[in-house]
Amino acid sequence: MFENLQDRLGSILNGLTGRGALSEADVSAALREVRRALLEADVALEVVRAFTDKVREKAVGAAVLKSIKPGQMVVKIVHDELVEMLGTEGVSVDLNAAAPVVIMMVGLQGSGKTTTTGKIAKRLTDREKKKVLMASLDTRRPAAQEQLRQLGVQTGIDTLPVIAGQSPTDIASRAVQAAKLGGHDVVILDTAGRTHIDEPLMIEMAEIKSRAKPHEILLVADSLTGQDAVNLARNFDERVGITGLVLTRMDGDGRGGAALSMRAVTGKPIKLIGVGEKMTELDEFHPRRIADRILGMGDIVSLVEKAAENIDAEKARAMAEKMAKGKFDLNDLAEQIKQMQAMGGMGGIMGMMPGMAGMKDKISAAGLDDKVFKRQLAIISSMTKAERANPDMLKHSRKKRIAAGSGTDASDINKLLKMHRQMADMMKAMGGKKGGGMMKQMMGGLASKMGLGGMGGGMGMPDLSKMDPKQLEALAKQAEAAGIKPGGLPGLGGGGLPGLGGPKLPGLGGGGFPGLPGLPKKK
């Protein structure tokens, strides 16, 4: 979503950080470029104006221009203002009210209200352990009520039975009554939309609001609509009064202007963002993390949270034990690829790693996009059990059969085997002899740099999967304070890893990633 803006702002701010001293003219020239980048990203003009004025006011002060690293100070100011513009803290859906808590979903047709209703219901059921009832008030769109019923069947969440001929306000009253009788904690009302804002729509929304008395009114807006989404939010807020925003299609290739403008224009927090089509692909909106991502600083906290959600602890433990013995077969490689895909693929992980956002283009240029990994999974799936466990038995005739079965050719199979061999060599080195192997030394060195020595886990590192988001945020800050800044690990001094005394890991092919042959060096 924010790729273009990220590239533009990254190059502008890199130009500043590379200089020893900054003049007022340098700051003004950079801010002109920042202004242009934000306008191109479809951010509302009034928001851009306010943003650049605030940054200029702070950046032109004597404290910045005379500081040791003025360029970095300007980057920090831009970051802080970006967080301010997006809303300082993440705000979740408020359920602090007498049960059943009524959540009313509003928005235009096609913005994804019904799907988002299902996603929120699933999220509240799985994470908050709430009993949820969904009710469709959309009597205009054909099969709208049936769509919500199907989502209820799919997710195992209760939906209000449809009675033909009832008005939306009557359905709202019946839903609240049914929720009380059924012992539900939350009732979500999926209201009707229009192709554009009109008077009958607003009157209907106001009537439903007075009848159902919702605790939360969430406006669902398509983040690809840009400027129009801002006008929509303003109109709904003035006429109906919204408590928060949900942005859908944040995984699209839009320019992100709506997300940056809506909070500033309405003053209402963005509570959730839809990041995919699956029912689980709904995330909380964290302004600081989004700002980090836009400025190419990565988002380690979200990456760790994603890992904790998607990685099976038992499988991970079993694999770690195998690796410690230096064993790594093609089944293990397939498992690694599947876990990476569950976390958003190569691009998704890269975007969250500090300083790695710029590597995405190089990875694509080297032909290592997510399609390659899908092809590799197809190749592994076409092998027999014995072949997966013992890749050395793959001779010409077997490769021919596997290529035919997976729709690939022998060269693809050879690349996969080379990648597996390099990773297996690396795993042997990491699980090796001296003092628990390289991995333990690496983690120990990193832990001591962060002042986390001896925090359990056998490696001197805390178990990140058992920490809550606040502890993770604190850990990230601790890391930064210890000199682990976005874009690199401390004490590398020439590309080594802390605690390793500088050796390169085997199979990296001159600074690339383990087992990813032919990846160009980062310039």
C-alpha positions as CSV (number, residue, x, y, z in Angstrom):
1,M,0.0,0.0,0.0
2,F,2.7,2.6,1.0
3,E,5.4,1.4,-1.4
4,N,5.6,4.5,-3.6
5,L,5.5,6.9,-0.6
6,Q,8.1,4.8,1.2
7,D,10.5,4.9,-1.8
8,R,10.0,8.7,-2.2
9,L,10.4,9.6,1.5
10,G,13.3,7.2,1.9
11,S,15.3,8.8,-0.9
12,I,14.5,12.4,0.3
13,L,15.5,11.7,4.0
14,N,18.5,9.6,3.0
15,G,19.8,12.7,1.2
16,L,19.6,14.6,4.5
17,T,21.1,12.0,6.8
18,G,24.2,11.8,4.5
19,R,25.2,15.4,5.2
20,G,27.3,16.7,8.1
21,A,25.5,20.0,8.6
22,L,22.2,21.3,7.4
23,S,21.2,24.8,6.5
24,E,17.7,26.2,6.6
25,A,17.6,26.1,2.8
26,D,18.4,22.3,2.9
27,V,15.5,21.6,5.2
28,S,13.1,23.7,3.1
29,A,14.1,22.0,-0.1
30,A,13.6,18.5,1.5
31,L,10.2,19.6,2.9
32,R,9.1,20.7,-0.6
33,E,9.9,17.2,-1.8
34,V,8.1,15.6,1.2
35,R,5.1,17.8,0.4
36,R,5.1,16.7,-3.2
37,A,5.5,13.0,-2.2
38,L,2.5,13.2,0.2
39,L,0.3,15.0,-2.4
40,E,1.2,12.3,-5.0
41,A,0.2,9.7,-2.4
42,D,-3.3,11.2,-2.5
43,V,-3.1,12.7,1.0
44,A,-5.6,15.6,1.5
45,L,-4.1,19.1,0.8
46,E,-5.1,20.5,4.2
47,V,-3.5,17.6,5.9
48,V,-0.2,17.9,3.9
49,R,-0.1,21.7,4.6
50,A,-0.5,21.2,8.4
51,F,2.0,18.3,8.4
52,T,4.8,20.2,6.6
53,D,4.2,23.4,8.7
54,K,4.6,21.4,11.9
55,V,7.8,19.7,10.6
56,R,9.3,23.0,9.4
57,E,8.6,24.7,12.7
58,K,10.5,22.0,14.6
59,A,13.2,21.2,12.0
60,V,14.4,24.8,11.5
61,G,15.1,25.3,15.2
62,A,18.7,25.9,16.4
63,A,18.6,22.6,18.4
64,V,18.3,20.6,15.1
65,L,20.7,22.6,12.9
66,K,23.4,22.6,15.5
67,S,22.9,19.0,16.7
68,I,25.6,16.4,16.1
69,K,23.5,14.5,13.4
70,P,21.0,17.1,12.1
71,G,19.8,14.8,9.3
72,Q,18.8,12.1,11.7
73,M,17.0,14.7,13.9
74,V,14.9,15.8,10.9
75,V,14.0,12.1,10.2
76,K,12.9,11.7,13.8
77,I,10.7,14.8,13.6
78,V,9.1,13.6,10.3
79,H,8.5,10.2,12.0
80,D,7.0,11.7,15.1
81,E,4.7,14.0,13.1
82,L,3.6,11.0,10.9
83,V,2.7,9.1,14.1
84,E,0.8,12.2,15.3
85,M,-1.1,12.4,12.0
86,L,-2.1,8.8,12.1
87,G,-3.1,8.9,15.8
88,T,-0.6,8.5,18.6
89,E,-1.8,5.2,20.0
90,G,-3.6,2.2,18.5
91,V,-7.3,2.1,19.5
92,S,-9.1,-1.2,19.6
93,V,-12.8,-1.9,19.3
94,D,-14.4,-0.8,22.6
95,L,-16.5,-3.5,24.3
96,N,-16.8,-1.8,27.7
97,A,-20.6,-1.6,27.9
98,A,-23.5,-3.7,29.2
99,A,-24.0,-6.8,27.2
100,P,-25.1,-7.2,24.4
101,V,-22.7,-4.5,23.1
102,V,-24.1,-3.2,19.8
103,I,-21.6,-2.5,17.0
104,M,-23.1,-0.8,13.9
105,M,-21.3,-1.1,10.6
106,V,-21.8,1.8,8.1
107,G,-20.4,2.7,4.7
108,L,-21.1,2.7,0.9
109,Q,-21.8,-0.3,-1.2
110,G,-18.8,-2.3,-2.3
111,S,-16.5,-1.1,0.6
112,G,-16.5,-4.6,2.2
113,K,-18.9,-4.0,5.1
114,T,-20.4,-7.6,5.1
115,T,-17.0,-9.3,4.9
116,T,-15.6,-7.0,7.5
117,T,-18.6,-7.8,9.8
118,G,-17.7,-11.5,9.5
119,K,-14.0,-10.8,10.1
120,I,-14.7,-8.7,13.3
121,A,-17.1,-11.3,14.6
122,K,-14.4,-14.0,14.1
123,R,-11.7,-11.9,15.7
124,L,-13.9,-11.2,18.8
125,T,-14.9,-14.9,19.1
126,D,-11.3,-16.2,18.7
127,R,-9.3,-13.5,20.6
128,E,-11.8,-12.1,23.1
129,K,-13.8,-15.3,23.6
130,K,-17.0,-13.4,23.1
131,K,-20.3,-14.9,21.9
132,V,-21.3,-12.8,18.8
133,L,-24.5,-12.5,16.9
134,M,-24.4,-11.0,13.3
135,A,-27.5,-9.4,11.8
136,S,-27.9,-8.2,8.2
137,L,-30.0,-5.0,7.9
138,D,-29.4,-4.8,4.1
139,T,-32.9,-5.4,2.6
140,R,-32.0,-3.7,-0.7
141,R,-29.0,-5.6,-2.1
142,P,-30.0,-9.0,-3.5
143,A,-28.7,-11.9,-1.4
144,A,-27.0,-9.5,1.1
145,Q,-28.6,-11.3,4.0
146,E,-27.8,-14.7,2.5
147,Q,-24.1,-13.6,2.2
148,L,-23.9,-12.8,5.9
149,R,-25.6,-16.2,6.7
150,Q,-23.0,-18.0,4.6
151,L,-20.2,-16.2,6.4
152,G,-21.8,-17.2,9.7
153,V,-21.8,-20.9,8.6
154,Q,-18.2,-20.6,7.4
155,T,-16.9,-19.1,10.7
156,G,-19.3,-20.9,13.0
157,I,-20.8,-17.6,14.3
158,D,-24.6,-17.1,15.0
159,T,-26.6,-15.0,12.5
160,L,-30.1,-13.6,13.0
161,P,-32.7,-15.7,11.0
162,V,-34.1,-13.7,8.1
163,I,-37.8,-12.7,8.1
164,A,-39.0,-11.5,4.7
165,G,-40.6,-8.0,4.5
166,Q,-39.1,-6.5,7.8
167,S,-37.7,-3.0,7.7
168,P,-34.0,-2.4,8.7
169,T,-35.1,-0.7,12.0
170,D,-37.3,-3.6,12.9
171,I,-34.5,-6.1,12.2
172,A,-32.1,-4.0,14.4
173,S,-34.6,-4.1,17.3
174,R,-35.1,-7.9,16.8
175,A,-31.3,-8.4,16.7
176,V,-30.8,-6.7,20.0
177,Q,-33.7,-8.6,21.6
178,A,-32.4,-11.9,20.2
179,A,-28.9,-11.2,21.5
180,K,-30.3,-10.5,25.0
181,L,-32.4,-13.7,25.0
182,G,-29.5,-15.8,23.5
183,G,-26.9,-14.6,26.0
184,H,-24.7,-13.0,23.4
185,D,-21.9,-10.6,24.4
186,V,-21.8,-8.6,21.1
187,V,-24.3,-8.0,18.3
188,I,-23.0,-6.6,15.0
189,L,-25.4,-4.8,12.7
190,D,-24.4,-4.9,9.0
191,T,-26.4,-2.0,7.6
192,A,-27.3,-1.2,3.9
193,G,-25.1,0.9,1.7
194,R,-25.6,3.0,-1.4
195,T,-23.4,3.7,-4.4
196,H,-23.1,7.3,-3.1
197,I,-24.3,9.3,0.0
198,D,-27.9,10.3,-0.3
199,E,-30.6,11.7,2.1
200,P,-32.6,8.4,2.5
201,L,-29.5,6.5,3.5
202,M,-28.6,9.1,6.2
203,I,-32.2,9.1,7.6
204,E,-32.2,5.3,7.7
205,M,-28.8,5.2,9.5
206,A,-30.1,7.8,12.1
207,E,-33.3,5.7,12.7
208,I,-31.2,2.5,13.2
209,K,-28.9,4.4,15.6
210,S,-31.8,5.8,17.7
211,R,-33.5,2.3,17.8
212,A,-30.4,0.1,18.5
213,K,-28.3,2.6,20.5
214,P,-25.0,1.2,19.3
215,H,-21.9,1.5,21.5
216,E,-19.6,1.6,18.4
217,I,-20.4,2.9,14.9
218,L,-17.6,1.8,12.6
219,L,-17.3,3.3,9.2
220,V,-15.9,0.8,6.6
221,A,-14.1,2.6,3.8
222,D,-12.1,1.2,0.8
223,S,-8.6,2.6,1.1
224,L,-8.2,2.5,-2.7
225,T,-10.8,5.3,-3.1
226,G,-8.3,8.0,-2.0
227,Q,-9.6,11.5,-1.5
228,D,-13.3,10.4,-1.9
229,A,-13.0,8.3,1.2
230,V,-12.1,11.4,3.3
231,N,-15.2,13.2,2.1
232,L,-17.2,10.1,2.9
233,A,-15.8,9.9,6.5
234,R,-16.6,13.6,7.0
235,N,-20.2,13.2,5.8
236,F,-20.9,10.1,7.9
237,D,-19.4,11.7,11.0
238,E,-21.4,14.9,10.6
239,R,-24.8,13.1,10.0
240,V,-24.5,9.8,11.9
241,G,-21.5,10.3,14.2
242,I,-18.9,7.5,13.9
243,T,-16.6,6.2,16.7
244,G,-13.9,4.7,14.5
245,L,-12.8,3.7,11.0
246,V,-12.1,0.3,9.4
247,L,-10.0,0.5,6.2
248,T,-10.3,-2.4,3.8
249,R,-8.0,-3.5,0.9
250,M,-4.9,-2.2,2.7
251,D,-3.0,-5.0,0.8
252,G,-3.9,-3.3,-2.5
253,D,-1.6,-1.1,-4.6
254,G,-3.3,2.2,-3.8
255,R,-1.2,5.1,-2.7
256,G,-2.3,5.1,1.0
257,G,-3.5,8.7,1.0
258,A,-6.9,7.8,2.6
259,A,-5.2,6.1,5.6
260,L,-3.0,9.1,6.2
261,S,-5.8,11.7,5.8
262,M,-8.9,10.2,7.4
263,R,-7.6,10.3,11.0
264,A,-6.4,13.9,10.6
265,V,-9.6,15.1,9.0
266,T,-12.2,13.4,11.2
267,G,-10.3,13.1,14.5
268,K,-11.6,9.5,14.7
269,P,-9.2,6.6,15.2
270,I,-8.5,4.0,12.5
271,K,-9.3,0.9,14.6
272,L,-8.8,-2.0,12.2
273,I,-7.4,-2.6,8.7
274,G,-8.3,-5.4,6.2
275,V,-5.1,-6.9,4.8
276,G,-6.4,-9.7,2.7
277,E,-9.5,-11.7,1.7
278,K,-9.3,-14.5,4.3
279,M,-11.5,-14.2,7.4
280,T,-8.4,-14.0,9.6
281,E,-6.8,-11.2,7.6
282,L,-7.9,-8.2,9.8
283,D,-5.3,-6.4,11.9
284,E,-5.3,-3.7,14.5
285,F,-4.0,-0.4,13.3
286,H,-0.8,0.7,15.1
287,P,0.2,4.3,14.0
288,R,3.8,4.0,15.2
289,R,4.4,0.7,13.4
290,I,2.8,2.1,10.1
291,A,5.0,5.2,10.4
292,D,8.1,2.9,10.9
293,R,7.1,1.0,7.8
294,I,6.5,4.1,5.7
295,L,10.0,5.5,6.6
296,G,11.6,2.1,5.9
297,M,12.5,1.4,9.6
298,G,10.7,-2.0,9.5
299,D,8.3,-3.4,12.0
300,I,9.9,-6.1,14.1
301,V,7.1,-6.1,16.7
302,S,4.4,-6.9,14.0
303,L,6.7,-9.5,12.5
304,V,7.2,-11.3,15.8
305,E,3.4,-11.2,16.5
306,K,2.8,-12.6,13.1
307,A,5.4,-15.4,13.7
308,A,3.8,-16.2,17.1
309,E,0.3,-16.5,15.4
310,N,1.4,-18.5,12.4
311,I,4.3,-20.7,13.6
312,D,3.3,-24.0,15.3
313,A,5.4,-24.1,18.5
314,E,5.6,-28.0,18.5
315,K,6.7,-28.2,14.9
316,A,9.3,-25.4,15.5
317,R,10.7,-27.3,18.5
318,A,10.9,-30.6,16.6
319,M,12.7,-28.8,13.7
320,A,15.1,-27.1,16.1
321,E,16.0,-30.5,17.6
322,K,16.6,-31.9,14.1
323,M,18.7,-28.9,13.1
324,A,20.8,-29.2,16.3
325,K,21.7,-32.7,15.1
326,G,22.6,-31.3,11.7
327,K,19.6,-32.9,9.9
328,F,17.6,-30.9,7.4
329,D,15.6,-32.7,4.6
330,L,13.2,-31.6,1.9
331,N,10.2,-32.0,4.2
332,D,11.8,-29.4,6.6
333,L,12.5,-27.1,3.7
334,A,8.8,-27.3,2.6
335,E,7.7,-26.6,6.1
336,Q,10.0,-23.5,6.2
337,I,8.5,-22.2,2.9
338,K,4.9,-22.8,4.1
339,Q,5.6,-20.8,7.3
340,M,7.1,-18.0,5.3
341,Q,4.0,-17.9,3.1
342,A,1.7,-17.8,6.2
343,M,3.6,-14.7,7.4
344,G,3.0,-12.8,4.2
345,G,5.6,-14.3,1.9
346,M,9.1,-12.9,1.1
347,G,7.8,-9.4,0.3
348,G,5.7,-9.2,3.5
349,I,8.6,-10.2,5.8
350,M,11.1,-8.0,4.0
351,G,8.8,-4.9,4.5
352,M,8.8,-5.5,8.2
353,M,12.6,-6.1,8.7
354,P,14.5,-2.9,9.5
355,G,16.6,-1.6,6.6
356,M,15.4,-4.4,4.3
357,A,12.6,-2.6,2.5
358,G,15.0,-1.6,-0.3
359,M,16.0,-5.2,-0.8
360,K,12.6,-6.2,-2.2
361,D,13.4,-4.9,-5.7
362,K,16.7,-6.7,-5.7
363,I,15.1,-9.9,-4.7
364,S,12.5,-9.6,-7.5
365,A,15.3,-8.7,-10.0
366,A,17.0,-11.9,-9.0
367,G,13.9,-13.9,-9.8
368,L,13.2,-14.7,-6.1
369,D,9.6,-13.7,-5.8
370,D,6.9,-15.8,-4.0
371,K,6.0,-17.6,-7.3
372,V,9.4,-19.3,-7.1
373,F,8.5,-20.7,-3.6
374,K,5.2,-22.0,-4.9
375,R,7.0,-23.8,-7.7
376,Q,9.4,-25.3,-5.2
377,L,6.5,-26.6,-3.1
378,A,5.1,-28.2,-6.2
379,I,8.4,-29.9,-6.9
380,I,8.7,-31.2,-3.3
381,S,5.0,-32.4,-3.4
382,S,5.8,-34.4,-6.6
383,M,8.5,-36.4,-4.8
384,T,8.0,-39.7,-3.0
385,K,8.4,-39.9,0.8
386,A,11.8,-41.6,0.4
387,E,13.0,-38.9,-2.0
388,R,12.0,-36.1,0.3
389,A,13.9,-37.7,3.2
390,N,17.0,-38.5,1.1
391,P,17.5,-36.0,-1.8
392,D,20.8,-37.7,-2.8
393,M,18.8,-40.5,-4.5
394,L,17.4,-38.0,-7.1
395,K,19.1,-39.1,-10.3
396,H,18.2,-38.2,-13.9
397,S,15.2,-40.5,-14.4
398,R,13.6,-39.5,-11.0
399,K,14.1,-35.8,-11.8
400,K,12.4,-36.3,-15.2
401,R,9.4,-37.8,-13.5
402,I,9.2,-35.1,-10.8
403,A,9.5,-32.3,-13.5
404,A,6.6,-33.8,-15.4
405,G,4.5,-34.1,-12.2
406,S,5.2,-30.5,-11.1
407,G,5.1,-28.7,-14.5
408,T,8.7,-27.6,-14.1
409,D,12.0,-28.7,-15.7
410,A,15.3,-30.3,-14.5
411,S,17.0,-26.9,-13.9
412,D,14.3,-25.9,-11.4
413,I,14.8,-29.1,-9.5
414,N,18.6,-28.6,-9.5
415,K,18.1,-25.1,-8.1
416,L,15.9,-26.4,-5.4
417,L,18.5,-29.1,-4.5
418,K,21.3,-26.6,-4.4
419,M,19.3,-24.3,-2.1
420,H,18.5,-27.3,0.1
421,R,22.2,-28.3,0.2
422,Q,23.3,-24.8,1.2
423,M,20.7,-24.5,4.0
424,A,21.6,-28.0,5.2
425,D,25.3,-27.0,5.4
426,M,24.3,-23.9,7.3
427,M,22.1,-25.8,9.8
428,K,25.0,-28.2,10.5
429,A,27.3,-25.3,11.2
430,M,24.7,-23.7,13.5
431,G,23.9,-26.9,15.3
432,G,27.7,-27.6,15.6
433,K,30.1,-28.5,18.3
434,K,31.7,-25.6,20.1
435,G,29.6,-24.3,23.0
436,G,26.2,-24.9,21.4
437,G,27.1,-23.8,17.9
438,M,27.0,-20.6,16.0
439,M,23.4,-19.8,16.5
440,K,23.8,-19.9,20.3
441,Q,26.9,-17.7,20.1
442,M,25.1,-15.3,17.8
443,M,22.0,-15.0,20.0
444,G,24.2,-14.7,23.1
445,G,26.2,-11.9,21.6
446,L,23.0,-10.1,20.5
447,A,21.4,-10.6,24.0
448,S,24.4,-9.2,25.8
449,K,24.4,-6.1,23.5
450,M,20.7,-5.6,24.5
451,G,21.4,-6.1,28.1
452,L,19.2,-9.3,28.2
453,G,21.8,-11.8,29.3
454,G,20.5,-15.0,30.9
455,M,16.8,-14.4,30.3
456,G,16.2,-18.0,29.8
457,G,15.5,-19.9,26.6
458,G,19.0,-21.5,26.7
459,M,20.3,-18.8,24.3
460,G,20.4,-15.8,26.5
461,M,17.3,-14.4,24.6
462,P,13.7,-14.1,25.9
463,D,11.0,-16.2,24.4
464,L,9.4,-13.5,22.1
465,S,6.3,-15.7,21.4
466,K,5.3,-15.5,25.0
467,M,5.6,-11.7,25.3
468,D,2.6,-9.3,24.9
469,P,2.7,-6.4,22.4
470,K,3.7,-3.8,25.1
471,Q,6.7,-6.0,26.2
472,L,7.7,-6.3,22.6
473,E,7.5,-2.5,22.1
474,A,9.7,-2.1,25.2
475,L,12.2,-4.7,23.8
476,A,12.3,-2.9,20.5
477,K,13.1,0.4,22.3
478,Q,15.7,-1.4,24.5
479,A,17.3,-2.7,21.3
480,E,17.4,0.7,19.8
481,A,18.9,2.2,22.9
482,A,21.6,-0.5,22.9
483,G,22.6,0.5,19.4
484,I,20.5,-1.9,17.3
485,K,19.1,0.7,15.0
486,P,16.8,0.0,12.1
487,G,19.0,-1.3,9.3
488,G,21.6,-3.2,11.1
489,L,22.8,-5.2,14.1
490,P,25.2,-3.7,16.6
491,G,28.9,-4.3,16.4
492,L,28.9,-5.8,13.0
493,G,32.0,-3.9,11.8
494,G,32.4,-5.6,8.5
495,G,29.4,-7.8,8.1
496,G,29.9,-10.4,10.9
497,L,27.3,-11.2,13.5
498,P,27.7,-10.3,17.2
499,G,29.5,-12.9,19.2
500,L,30.8,-14.7,16.1
501,G,34.1,-12.9,15.8
502,G,33.3,-11.9,12.2
503,P,33.0,-15.2,10.2
504,K,30.5,-15.3,7.4
505,L,27.9,-18.0,7.4
506,P,28.4,-20.7,4.8
507,G,26.2,-20.7,1.8
508,L,25.5,-17.0,1.7
509,G,27.1,-16.5,-1.7
510,G,28.8,-13.2,-0.9
511,G,26.4,-11.4,1.4
512,G,23.1,-12.9,0.2
513,F,20.5,-14.7,2.2
514,P,21.1,-18.3,3.4
515,G,20.4,-20.7,0.6
516,L,19.1,-18.1,-1.9
517,P,21.6,-18.4,-4.7
518,G,22.4,-15.5,-7.0
519,L,21.0,-12.8,-4.8
520,P,22.9,-9.5,-5.6
521,K,24.7,-7.7,-2.9
522,K,23.1,-4.8,-1.2
523,K,24.7,-1.6,-2.5
